[in-house]
Amino acid sequence: MTGKPTHPAPRRIRIGAGAGYSGDRIEPAAELAAHGALDYLVFECLAERTIAIAQQARRKDPQAGYDPLLEARMTAVLPAAMRNGVRIVSNMGAANPLAAARKTAEIARRLGLGDVKIAAVTGDDVLDVVLQSDAKFEETGESVASYRKRIVSANAYLGASAIVDALAGEAQIVLTGRVADPSLFAAPLIHEFGWRMDDWDRLGQATVVGHLLECAGQVTGGYFADPGYKDVPELAKLGFPIGEVAADGSVVITKVPQAGGRVTQATCKEQLLYEIHDPRRYLQPDVVADFSEVRVVEEAPDRVRVTGGRGTPRTDTLKVSVGYVDGFIGEGQISYGGPGALARARLAIEIVRKRLALTGVQTSELRFDVIGVDSLYGKTLSSLNAEPHEVRVRVAGRTTSAEQAVRIGNEVETLYTNGPAGGGGATKSVREVLAVQSVLLPREHARPAFTLVEI
């Protein structure tokens, strides 16, 4: 199988990153659609838990379950993208790619954009298969069957193949569910350059490209920035990256000149190592990528060439993220300021600790923090801190029921009038916990396909 294009292979493809997570900024994507001279704009919007949350939304409303910012994003970028011939690939379909495609068609129609071909990629939802299997969770070794009543989703990480097929079918917008992040970027390259799906070295380098771009503003200096040590200009106007990719897979990472941020050898190296376990065996559904020989060279300001990614044959299994309900978290917070703030905060914690015990609140986990003193590093560093002028108490506990969780925040709130003195700004909340574990599924159980939705 190949991603053979329907036209002569171009010398270079420009791919822009439109988002690095579900709630990311929209303006940088609109800037790229209008001024990036792009061939493709890719939005990566799914985290491990995001799709489980989306599955819950779909259960409540069969027309829901796609990314909550899909409408805002598409409204912002479609006019410029369609005017400039920019094709869009995104996993904003989340738990409902078909509904996302229909919604996008509705937006395009409302914007008067004429005929736009939109494809929905499905096949990642393998809940029925997983529930019927004897699989065990990779993280704990526990049987999936023992969680059966609590499981809300099971989504396999698909590769590039169905996206490639949709692009070959002339789709201008491709919306997927759970697809591996680098595969969203690899698919346009496979399609445009006609790479074989077993050209492991090129797919390995395509994974390098996708990995550099998938977190958007991280590689243009966002997550990199550290004032006085690693300074980055105009972070409030941070631009998202562009990858200029040649037919051999080599890439130059850059950005539009007017955007804030910076692309350097260091920003690219940090992103290259981000979330990588074994750089020689970065497991992806398309290929086992090898980053160990990657070379990163700064050619000019905001232009960094990256080469040397390789690969070996893909595995016979796909990773599946299984989302399940894992109780509730109740939380309460309150602030103390002025002389003796830390002492009053610690007294407040002792009061709540005793109150929860006295009233019989049942928790499987319970923690007490003084934010700014010990909430991150515990007692290890707290004794080194100078006496703070203001602190915030946080009490959080995990319970089996929402009713028990509510009582945690209530006890913090009662500190207002029941001491110690000077508490203010109390808040309380309860949220259901959606946890995620993984199983490995033989890839033949996931059957990716695409459906065209025309306006």
N, C-alpha and C positions, 0 to 999 in steps of 0.2 A: 504494500500500500504506500502511496506517496501523497504528498500535498501538492501535486502538480498544478501550477497555475494555468489559467485559461489565456494568458498573454505572455509575452517574453519576460523572463525574470529580470527585475530591476537591479540596478547596481547597488542601491542603498534604500533602506526603509527607515522612516522616522516614526518611532513609537513614543507617545507621551503617556505618562502616568497621571491619571485623573483623580485617584483617591488611594489612600493607603489603609483605610479602615472605614467602617460604615458611617461614622459621624464626621468624616473629614471635611475640610473646607471646600467650598464649591468654586470660589473665584479663581483659584489657580488653574482649575480644569477649563473654565470658560476662557481664560487667558490663552491656554494652549490651543484650544479649538479655534480661536480667532487669529492668533499670531504665531503659532508654533510650526507652521508649514508641515503639518503631520500627515502621515498616511493612516495611522491608527491612534486612537485614544483608548486606553485600557483603565477601567475602574476596578480595583481590588477592594472588596467591601465585606468579606466574610472572615470572622474569627471563629475559634472553636465553638464557643457558646452561642454565637450569633444565630446560627442556623437552627439550633434547638429552640431558641426564643421565637424565631420565625415560624417554626412548625406549630408552636402553641398558638400563635396568632392565626395561622391557617385553620386550625381546628375550630376556632371560634367563628371564623368567617372564611368560607372557601375561596373568596376573591382576594384575600389578604395573604400575607406570608412573604412578600418581597420586601426589598430594602425600603425603609420608611422615607429616605431622601430621594428615591428614584424620580418622583415627579419633579421635585425642585431641581435635581441635577439635569434631567433631560430637558426641562424647560429652559435652563440656563445655557446648555451647550449645543442642543440640536440645531438651532438656526445657523450658527457659524460652522458647525461640523458638516452639515449637509451642503452648505454653500461652498465650502472649501474641499469637499470630497474626502472628508475624514470618516473612516469607518470606526465603529465603537464595539468594543468587546468588554463584557463585565459579568461578574457573578452576582450582580444586584438582584437576580432572580431568586436567590436564597431558597426558600422552601416552596416557591411557586413560580418557576420561570415562565410558564404559559400565561399566567395572570400578569406578570411583569411585562411580557411582550405585548399583550393586549392593551395594557395601560399606556405603554410607550407609543403604540399605534394611535391611540386616542389623543395623546399629546401632540404627536406629529400632525394629525389631522386638524387639531385645534389651531396649531401654529401655521397651517396652510403650506406645509412642506411638500405637498404632492406625493408621488409614489415613493414610498420608503419600504424596503424589504427588511423585515425584522424576523429573526430566528430565535426560538427558545430551545435550549439544550436540556434534555432530561435524561434520567437514568441513574442519577446518583442516589436517589431515595431507595434504600435497600432494607427498610425496616422489617418488612414481612420475612425476608430471607434470614435476617439476623435473629428474629424472634423464634424462628423454626430451627435454628442451628444449635449445635452443642458447643458454640464458641466460648472462649474464656477471654476475659479482659487482659490485655497485655500488661497493664500497670500493676494489677493486684493478683492475677491468676484466678479471680473469682469467676464462677459460672454466670454467663449472661442470663441464663434462664432464671436464676435466683433474683434477678432485678426486673423480671418481666412486667410486673404490674406498675413499675415506676418509670419505665422507659417511654420517652416521648418522641425520639427521633433516632435514626441511624442513616448516616449519609456517607457514601464512599467518595474518596478523593479521585475524581475522574482526571484523565489527561487531556491532551490537545485534540484528539482525533475527531470528535464530533464538532468541535469549533471549526477545524479545518474543513470538514465536509460542508458546514453551513456557509463558510466563506466561499467555497467552490460553487455553492448554489447561489452565489451573488448576494448573500445577505449583507446589508450595510450596517446592521446592528445585531449583535449576538448576545443574548442574555442567558446565563447559565445558573445552575445551582452550585453545589459544592464541586469545584474544580481546583486542583492544586494551583497555588498562586503563580508560580513560574509558567505553568502551562497556558495561562491566559495570554502571556506575552510570546510564548514559543509558537502558538498556533498561527498567528499572522506571518511569522517568518517561514514556517513550514509551508504554508500556502503560497506565499509570494515567491519563495526561492525554489519551490519544488523539491524540497528535501524528502528523502525516504524516512519512514517512521522507524527504520532500524539503522539509520546513520548515527550511531551512538555518540561519536565525538561531536558532531554538529548539534545534536540534541543536548549534549552536556554543556556546550557553549551557550546554547539558547537558554538553558537553565540559569547560567551565570547572568545573562541579560535580564531575565525575568526576576531573578533574586535581587539584582541591583535596583530595579525599577519598582518592585511590588509595594514598597512602603512609602512611595511618593516622596514627601518632603524630608524623609530621613537622609537620603543621599545628597540632597541639596543643602544640607547643613542643619536641619531642624533638630534631630535627636543628637547630633554631633556637638552642638553649641555648648560652650562652657566659658562664661565671661572671664576675660583676663588670661585664659589659657588656650582656648580654641574659639576665637571671636568670629562671628558670622554676621555680615551686614544685613540690615533691613529684614529682620525676622518677621516683622508684622506684615510684610509683603512677600513672604517666602514663596518662591516659584517652585513648581513641580518639575521633575526631570524629563528629559528627552533622551532616547537612545537612538543614535544613528547606526544602523546595523548593515554591514556588508554581507555579500552572498556567502562568505566563509564563516559568518557568525561573529566576526570581530565587531566590537561596538565602541562608539565614542559616547560617553555620558556628558550631557550638556544641559543648558536651560536657555530660555529666551533672555536676551540681554537686559531687558527692562525689569526683570523680576528680581526680588530680593533673594538672598541666600548665596551659596558658594558651592561649586563642584571642584573638589581637589582630589589628589591622590589619597589623602587621609580620609575624606568623607566616603570615598568609594571602598577603601579597605575596611573601614568599620562596618559598612553595610554588608560587604561580602562575607564577613564573619558572623553577622547577626543571625541568631537562631540556628547555627550550624552545629551539629554534633560531631560527625566524622567528616572532615572536608574531602577525604578520598572516597567516601561512600554516602553521598547525599541522596537519600532514597526519594525518588519521585515516580509518579505513575508512568511517565514516558521513558525514563532512563534512570540509571544509577549514576549520578553526576560526580565527577572528580574535579575538585577545585584546587588540587595541590600544586598544579603547575601554572596557575593563573598569574598573569603579569599585568600590573597596573602602572600606566605611564602617563604623566601629565604633559600633554602636548602644547597647551596654551591656557591662558586664564579661562576657567570654566569649561575646559575640554579635556577629558581624561579617557584614554584608550585602554580597553580591557580585552585581553586575549588569553588563550591557553586553556579554556575549559575543555574537558574531555568527558567521555562516558563509557559505560559498559551496559550490557543488556538489562532491561527492566526486570523487576521481580514478577513472580507468578501471582502475587497477591496485591490487593489494594488496602490501604489503611481506611478504616471506617470509624468515624467519630460517632459514638453513641451517647446521646444526651438523656439524662434521667433526673427526676425530681429527688432532691436530697435534703428535704426538710426546709426550715425557715431560719432567717437571721433577723433577730430583733436588735435594734441599736438605739442608744440615746447619747446625746452630747450636751455639754454645758460648759460655759467659759467662766474663768475667774481672772480678775485683773488687779493690779496695784500691789502694795506691800503685802507680803505673805501669801501671794496668789498660789504658789506651789504647795505650801502647807495646807491651804484650804482645799485645793484640788485633791490632794492625797487623802484628806479626811473625807471628802465626798465619795471617793472610791471605796473607802472602808465601809461607809454607811451603806452604799448600794450593794456591796458584797454581802454584808450581813442581812440586809433586807431581802435579797433574793433567796438566801438560805432560809430565813424565817418564814417567808411566804410560800416556800416550796416550789419555786420555779425550776422546772426540769430542763437542764441543758446538757448537751453532749460536748460542747466546747464553750468556753467563756473566757473573755479577755478584757483587761482593764488597762487603758492607756492614758498617759498624759501627753497629748500631741505637742511636739516641739521639745520634749524631754526624753521620753522613753518609748515612743510608739513604733520606731523603726529598729532601734538597736538594743532595746531593753535596758537593763541596768549596766551593761558594759560601758557605755559612754555617758550615761546620765549624771554620774557623780562628777564629771569633769566640767559640766555646764555651769556658767554663772547663774545666779538667781534670776529667773525670768520675770519680766513685768506682766506678762499675760500668758495664760495657758488654756488649753481646752481639754476637758475630760471626755473620753469616749469609752462606753461600755457596750460590748457586742457579744451576743451569744447565739448558738445554733440550737434550735428546738425541733421537735417533731410536729408541732402544730402552730398555726398562726396565732392562736389565742395565747399560748405560752410566750411566744415571741413579743407580743404586744406588751406584756407585763414588764419586760426589760426596759423599754423606753419610758414606760410610765413611772418606774421607780427613779429614773434619772430626772424626769420632769418634776417630781415631788420635792427635789432638792431646792427648788425655788423658795418655798416657804418653810421647809423643815430643816434648813441649814446644810452646810455652813453658810456664812454671810456672803453676800455679793455675787451670787451666781446669776448669769444672764445668758440670753441667746440660746435657750434650750431647744433642741430638736429631737424628734424621734421618728423611727421608720421601721417598717417590716417588709421584708422581701422574700419571695420564694427562691430557694437555691436550685439552680440548674447546674448539675455537675456533668462532666464529660470524661469518659474513658474510651479506649480504643480497642478494636479487634482487627484482625487481618482476615480478609475475605478473598477466596479465589476470584480472580478478575472476571472469569466468565459469568459470575452472578450479577455483575453490573453491566447493563446493556445501554450504553449511551446512544442517543439519537437526537435529531433536531427536527423541529416543526417550523415551517415558515408562516408568519402572520403578515399579510399584506394589508395595506390601508385601502 
